Structures are given as structure tokens and as C-alpha cells.
Amino acid sequence: MSLETNTEAVVESPKTPRNFRTAIDIENFYRFVNDNDLRREAKIMLELIQQKVMITVKKKKKETKNLKKNLH
């Protein structure tokens, strides 16, 4: 077993948003985008993902607000 394979097995995905940019997968993604000149396409993709996440966040906030309102 090589040292590289062993090192990759030890690295875990980030558990918090603050550690998101330190993930090896994210670094590899940015390197791939840069090496293949895909900045425009990556930006479009990440904007779409952000929109979907924000829709989910807004729904959860609305549900929480309605739940609190019904409890009082």
C-alpha cells in the first residue's frame, strides 16, 4: 500500500461550513476547473446549487416560524 492511498483514507469530509474549503475534494474540484478552463461553467453550476439550498433554508425558516406561532 502506498503512502498516498493511506493518507487519502484518513482525510474526512468537513463537518462544518467553516471547514468546507479545506476539504481535499473541494481543492481537487477547483484544480480541475482551473486546469480545464471551466470557470464560467463552474460558476453557473455553483449558483444553481446555491439557489436550491437557499430555497430549502427559507422553507425551514418558514416552517419554524409557523410552528412557534402555533405554540403560543
N, CA, C and O atoms as a GROMACS GRO file, in nm:
protein
  288
    1MET      N    1   0.085  -0.118   0.000
    1MET     CA    2   0.000   0.000   0.000
    1MET      C    3   0.089   0.124   0.000
    1MET      O    4   0.183   0.133   0.079
    2SER      N    5   0.060   0.217  -0.087
    2SER     CA    6   0.143   0.338  -0.096
    2SER      C    7   0.102   0.438   0.012
    2SER      O    8  -0.005   0.426   0.071
    3LEU      N    9   0.187   0.533   0.036
    3LEU     CA   10   0.162   0.637   0.136
    3LEU      C   11   0.045   0.725   0.095
    3LEU      O   12  -0.033   0.768   0.180
    4GLU      N   13   0.032   0.753  -0.034
    4GLU     CA   14  -0.077   0.838  -0.083
    4GLU      C   15  -0.213   0.776  -0.055
    4GLU      O   16  -0.304   0.845  -0.009
    5THR      N   17  -0.229   0.649  -0.081
    5THR     CA   18  -0.355   0.580  -0.058
    5THR      C   19  -0.391   0.582   0.090
    5THR      O   20  -0.506   0.605   0.126
    6ASN      N   21  -0.293   0.560   0.176
    6ASN     CA   22  -0.316   0.561   0.319
    6ASN      C   23  -0.357   0.699   0.366
    6ASN      O   24  -0.445   0.710   0.451
    7THR      N   25  -0.296   0.805   0.316
    7THR     CA   26  -0.326   0.943   0.355
    7THR      C   27  -0.467   0.980   0.314
    7THR      O   28  -0.539   1.045   0.390
    8GLU      N   29  -0.507   0.940   0.195
    8GLU     CA   30  -0.641   0.974   0.147
    8GLU      C   31  -0.749   0.908   0.232
    8GLU      O   32  -0.857   0.965   0.250
    9ALA      N   33  -0.723   0.791   0.284
    9ALA     CA   34  -0.822   0.721   0.364
    9ALA      C   35  -0.844   0.791   0.498
    9ALA      O   36  -0.952   0.782   0.555
   10VAL      N   37  -0.742   0.860   0.548
   10VAL     CA   38  -0.752   0.926   0.678
   10VAL      C   39  -0.829   1.057   0.670
   10VAL      O   40  -0.895   1.095   0.767
   11VAL      N   41  -0.823   1.127   0.556
   11VAL     CA   42  -0.889   1.256   0.540
   11VAL      C   43  -1.039   1.237   0.540
   11VAL      O   44  -1.092   1.154   0.467
   12GLU      N   45  -1.108   1.316   0.622
   12GLU     CA   46  -1.254   1.308   0.631
   12GLU      C   47  -1.317   1.431   0.569
   12GLU      O   48  -1.252   1.534   0.553
   13SER      N   49  -1.443   1.419   0.533
   13SER     CA   50  -1.516   1.535   0.483
   13SER      C   51  -1.538   1.633   0.597
   13SER      O   52  -1.548   1.594   0.713
   14PRO      N   53  -1.545   1.761   0.564
   14PRO     CA   54  -1.565   1.861   0.669
   14PRO      C   55  -1.704   1.848   0.731
   14PRO      O   56  -1.801   1.818   0.661
   15LYS      N   57  -1.712   1.870   0.860
   15LYS     CA   58  -1.839   1.858   0.931
   15LYS      C   59  -1.910   1.993   0.944
   15LYS      O   60  -2.032   1.998   0.964
   16THR      N   61  -1.836   2.101   0.931
   16THR     CA   62  -1.894   2.233   0.945
   16THR      C   63  -1.866   2.315   0.821
   16THR      O   64  -1.769   2.289   0.750
   17PRO      N   65  -1.949   2.415   0.794
   17PRO     CA   66  -1.927   2.501   0.678
   17PRO      C   67  -1.792   2.572   0.681
   17PRO      O   68  -1.736   2.601   0.575
   18ARG      N   69  -1.739   2.601   0.798
   18ARG     CA   70  -1.611   2.672   0.806
   18ARG      C   71  -1.496   2.587   0.752
   18ARG      O   72  -1.399   2.640   0.700
   19ASN      N   73  -1.508   2.455   0.764
   19ASN     CA   74  -1.404   2.365   0.716
   19ASN      C   75  -1.425   2.322   0.571
   19ASN      O   76  -1.348   2.243   0.517
   20PHE      N   77  -1.528   2.375   0.510
   20PHE     CA   78  -1.565   2.334   0.375
   20PHE      C   79  -1.452   2.354   0.275
   20PHE      O   80  -1.426   2.265   0.194
   21ARG      N   81  -1.386   2.466   0.280
   21ARG     CA   82  -1.283   2.497   0.182
   21ARG      C   83  -1.155   2.417   0.203
   21ARG      O   84  -1.070   2.414   0.115
   22THR      N   85  -1.140   2.355   0.317
   22THR     CA   86  -1.018   2.279   0.343
   22THR      C   87  -1.029   2.134   0.297
   22THR      O   88  -0.932   2.060   0.304
   23ALA      N   89  -1.145   2.094   0.250
   23ALA     CA   90  -1.164   1.956   0.206
   23ALA      C   91  -1.081   1.927   0.082
   23ALA      O   92  -1.070   2.010  -0.008
   24ILE      N   93  -1.024   1.810   0.078
   24ILE     CA   94  -0.942   1.768  -0.036
   24ILE      C   95  -1.026   1.765  -0.164
   24ILE      O   96  -0.978   1.804  -0.270
   25ASP      N   97  -1.150   1.719  -0.154
   25ASP     CA   98  -1.236   1.711  -0.272
   25ASP      C   99  -1.260   1.850  -0.332
   25ASP      O  100  -1.263   1.865  -0.454
   26ILE      N  101  -1.278   1.949  -0.246
   26ILE     CA  102  -1.301   2.085  -0.295
   26ILE      C  103  -1.176   2.138  -0.363
   26ILE      O  104  -1.184   2.201  -0.469
   27GLU      N  105  -1.062   2.113  -0.304
   27GLU     CA  106  -0.936   2.156  -0.366
   27GLU      C  107  -0.919   2.091  -0.503
   27GLU      O  108  -0.879   2.157  -0.599
   28ASN      N  109  -0.949   1.963  -0.511
   28ASN     CA  110  -0.938   1.892  -0.639
   28ASN      C  111  -1.038   1.947  -0.742
   28ASN      O  112  -1.006   1.957  -0.860
   29PHE      N  113  -1.157   1.983  -0.696
   29PHE     CA  114  -1.256   2.042  -0.785
   29PHE      C  115  -1.206   2.173  -0.842
   29PHE      O  116  -1.212   2.195  -0.963
   30TYR      N  117  -1.155   2.262  -0.756
   30TYR     CA  118  -1.102   2.390  -0.803
   30TYR      C  119  -0.985   2.370  -0.899
   30TYR      O  120  -0.974   2.440  -0.999
   31ARG      N  121  -0.899   2.275  -0.869
   31ARG     CA  122  -0.785   2.247  -0.956
   31ARG      C  123  -0.834   2.199  -1.093
   31ARG      O  124  -0.781   2.241  -1.196
   32PHE      N  125  -0.934   2.110  -1.094
   32PHE     CA  126  -0.990   2.060  -1.220
   32PHE      C  127  -1.050   2.173  -1.302
   32PHE      O  128  -1.028   2.182  -1.422
   33VAL      N  129  -1.127   2.260  -1.235
   33VAL     CA  130  -1.190   2.373  -1.303
   33VAL      C  131  -1.083   2.463  -1.364
   33VAL      O  132  -1.094   2.504  -1.479
   34ASN      N  133  -0.980   2.494  -1.287
   34ASN     CA  134  -0.874   2.582  -1.335
   34ASN      C  135  -0.796   2.518  -1.450
   34ASN      O  136  -0.770   2.584  -1.551
   35ASP      N  137  -0.760   2.392  -1.436
   35ASP     CA  138  -0.680   2.325  -1.538
   35ASP      C  139  -0.755   2.311  -1.671
   35ASP      O  140  -0.693   2.311  -1.777
   36ASN      N  141  -0.886   2.299  -1.665
   36ASN     CA  142  -0.966   2.278  -1.785
   36ASN      C  143  -1.041   2.401  -1.831
   36ASN      O  144  -1.128   2.393  -1.918
   37ASP      N  145  -1.009   2.516  -1.772
   37ASP     CA  146  -1.069   2.644  -1.810
   37ASP      C  147  -1.223   2.636  -1.808
   37ASP      O  148  -1.289   2.670  -1.906
   38LEU      N  149  -1.277   2.591  -1.695
   38LEU     CA  150  -1.422   2.574  -1.680
   38LEU      C  151  -1.480   2.671  -1.577
   38LEU      O  152  -1.579   2.640  -1.512
   39ARG      N  153  -1.419   2.787  -1.562
   39ARG     CA  154  -1.464   2.881  -1.459
   39ARG      C  155  -1.609   2.926  -1.481
   39ARG      O  156  -1.687   2.929  -1.386
   40ARG      N  157  -1.644   2.959  -1.604
   40ARG     CA  158  -1.781   3.004  -1.632
   40ARG      C  159  -1.882   2.894  -1.598
   40ARG      O  160  -1.984   2.920  -1.533
   41GLU      N  161  -1.854   2.774  -1.643
   41GLU     CA  162  -1.946   2.663  -1.619
   41GLU      C  163  -1.956   2.630  -1.470
   41GLU      O  164  -2.064   2.598  -1.421
   42ALA      N  165  -1.845   2.636  -1.400
   42ALA     CA  166  -1.845   2.608  -1.257
   42ALA      C  167  -1.924   2.713  -1.182
   42ALA      O  168  -1.996   2.681  -1.087
   43LYS      N  169  -1.911   2.839  -1.222
   43LYS     CA  170  -1.986   2.947  -1.158
   43LYS      C  171  -2.137   2.926  -1.176
   43LYS      O  172  -2.213   2.940  -1.080
   44ILE      N  173  -2.178   2.892  -1.295
   44ILE     CA  174  -2.320   2.867  -1.322
   44ILE      C  175  -2.370   2.752  -1.235
   44ILE      O  176  -2.477   2.760  -1.174
   45MET      N  177  -2.294   2.645  -1.230
   45MET     CA  178  -2.332   2.528  -1.152
   45MET      C  179  -2.344   2.561  -1.003
   45MET      O  180  -2.441   2.523  -0.938
   46LEU      N  181  -2.246   2.634  -0.950
   46LEU     CA  182  -2.248   2.668  -0.808
   46LEU      C  183  -2.362   2.765  -0.775
   46LEU      O  184  -2.419   2.758  -0.667
   47GLU      N  185  -2.395   2.856  -0.867
   47GLU     CA  186  -2.508   2.946  -0.845
   47GLU      C  187  -2.640   2.869  -0.839
   47GLU      O  188  -2.726   2.899  -0.756
   48LEU      N  189  -2.655   2.770  -0.925
   48LEU     CA  190  -2.777   2.688  -0.923
   48LEU      C  191  -2.788   2.609  -0.792
   48LEU      O  192  -2.896   2.599  -0.735
   49ILE      N  193  -2.677   2.555  -0.748
   49ILE     CA  194  -2.677   2.482  -0.621
   49ILE      C  195  -2.713   2.576  -0.506
   49ILE      O  196  -2.791   2.539  -0.418
   50GLN      N  197  -2.656   2.696  -0.507
   50GLN     CA  198  -2.685   2.793  -0.401
   50GLN      C  199  -2.833   2.830  -0.399
   50GLN      O  200  -2.893   2.842  -0.292
   51GLN      N  201  -2.893   2.849  -0.517
   51GLN     CA  202  -3.036   2.881  -0.524
   51GLN      C  203  -3.120   2.771  -0.460
   51GLN      O  204  -3.212   2.800  -0.384
   52LYS      N  205  -3.090   2.647  -0.491
   52LYS     CA  206  -3.166   2.535  -0.436
   52LYS      C  207  -3.149   2.525  -0.285
   52LYS      O  208  -3.245   2.496  -0.213
   53VAL      N  209  -3.028   2.549  -0.237
   53VAL     CA  210  -3.004   2.544  -0.093
   53VAL      C  211  -3.081   2.656  -0.024
   53VAL      O  212  -3.141   2.634   0.081
   54MET      N  213  -3.080   2.776  -0.081
   54MET     CA  214  -3.150   2.890  -0.020
   54MET      C  215  -3.300   2.867  -0.016
   54MET      O  216  -3.366   2.910   0.078
   55ILE      N  217  -3.356   2.803  -0.116
   55ILE     CA  218  -3.499   2.771  -0.116
   55ILE      C  219  -3.530   2.679   0.002
   55ILE      O  220  -3.629   2.699   0.072
   56THR      N  221  -3.447   2.579   0.023
   56THR     CA  222  -3.466   2.486   0.134
   56THR      C  223  -3.454   2.558   0.268
   56THR      O  224  -3.533   2.533   0.359
   57VAL      N  225  -3.355   2.646   0.280
   57VAL     CA  226  -3.335   2.721   0.405
   57VAL      C  227  -3.457   2.808   0.434
   57VAL      O  228  -3.503   2.814   0.548
   58LYS      N  229  -3.508   2.876   0.333
   58LYS     CA  230  -3.625   2.963   0.352
   58LYS      C  231  -3.747   2.882   0.394
   58LYS      O  232  -3.824   2.926   0.479
   59LYS      N  233  -3.765   2.763   0.335
   59LYS     CA  234  -3.878   2.677   0.373
   59LYS      C  235  -3.867   2.635   0.519
   59LYS      O  236  -3.966   2.636   0.592
   60LYS      N  237  -3.747   2.598   0.561
   60LYS     CA  238  -3.727   2.554   0.700
   60LYS      C  239  -3.752   2.670   0.797
   60LYS      O  240  -3.813   2.649   0.902
   61LYS      N  241  -3.707   2.790   0.763
   61LYS     CA  242  -3.731   2.906   0.849
   61LYS      C  243  -3.880   2.935   0.859
   61LYS      O  244  -3.930   2.967   0.967
   62LYS      N  245  -3.950   2.923   0.747
   62LYS     CA  246  -4.094   2.948   0.747
   62LYS      C  247  -4.167   2.845   0.832
   62LYS      O  248  -4.258   2.879   0.907
   63GLU      N  249  -4.127   2.718   0.820
   63GLU     CA  250  -4.189   2.613   0.900
   63GLU      C  251  -4.164   2.635   1.048
   63GLU      O  252  -4.254   2.616   1.130
   64THR      N  253  -4.043   2.674   1.083
   64THR     CA  254  -4.009   2.700   1.223
   64THR      C  255  -4.090   2.817   1.277
   64THR      O  256  -4.139   2.813   1.390
   65LYS      N  257  -4.103   2.920   1.197
   65LYS     CA  258  -4.179   3.038   1.238
   65LYS      C  259  -4.326   3.001   1.260
   65LYS      O  260  -4.387   3.044   1.358
   66ASN      N  261  -4.383   2.922   1.169
   66ASN     CA  262  -4.522   2.879   1.183
   66ASN      C  263  -4.541   2.789   1.304
   66ASN      O  264  -4.643   2.798   1.372
   67LEU      N  265  -4.445   2.704   1.332
   67LEU     CA  266  -4.452   2.616   1.448
   67LEU      C  267  -4.451   2.697   1.578
   67LEU      O  268  -4.530   2.671   1.668
   68LYS      N  269  -4.362   2.793   1.586
   68LYS     CA  270  -4.355   2.879   1.705
   68LYS      C  271  -4.484   2.958   1.720
   68LYS      O  272  -4.533   2.977   1.832
   69LYS      N  273  -4.538   3.005   1.611
   69LYS     CA  274  -4.661   3.084   1.614
   69LYS      C  275  -4.777   2.998   1.666
   69LYS      O  276  -4.860   3.047   1.743
   70ASN      N  277  -4.784   2.873   1.626
   70ASN     CA  278  -4.890   2.783   1.669
   70ASN      C  279  -4.876   2.740   1.814
   70ASN      O  280  -4.975   2.705   1.878
   71LEU      N  281  -4.755   2.740   1.867
   71LEU     CA  282  -4.733   2.703   2.007
   71LEU      C  283  -4.778   2.811   2.104
   71LEU      O  284  -4.815   2.781   2.217
   72HIS      N  285  -4.775   2.935   2.061
   72HIS     CA  286  -4.812   3.046   2.152
   72HIS      C  287  -4.957   3.073   2.151
   72HIS      O  288  -5.004   3.162   2.221
   0.00000   0.00000   0.00000
